[in-house]
Amino acid sequence: MISIFLNMKANLNEALIYTFKGDFINGDKILNLAWGLSYMSWYYVAMFEAYYSAFELAHSTKPFPFNMIPFATAVMIGDLGLIMSNLNIGLINIGLLFSIFGVLIGLFIRKIMIWFM
């Protein structure tokens, strides 16, 4: 329910339609950035919860504590990308690209932390 509420407040579906059509300017105008940032954070929390639950069911144990790092860095770097970027490829695309970059950084940090333990 919260996801639907955040989606409606951010005008995310309309922004996605404009972005997929290549009309980045109208997509950026219609997207409410404050609610969009909240939606991205909520989305990654939901993905982590799903991962955590699936890991517990599959392995009958709790996942390693550092497994949340890629999700957290994806949110942080994705949000920073949306706020700081002035690229003209649409806010939706920027958020996705920076989130992927954040996951990769998080996987690298997790590997280093596991290696030093």
ABEGO torsion letter per residue (X at the ends): XAAAAAAAAAGAAAAAAAAAAGBAAAAAAABBAAAAAAAAAAAAAAAAAAAAAAAAAAAGBBBBAAAAAAAAAAAAAAAAAAAABABBAEAAAAAAAAAAAAAAAAAAAAAAAAAAX
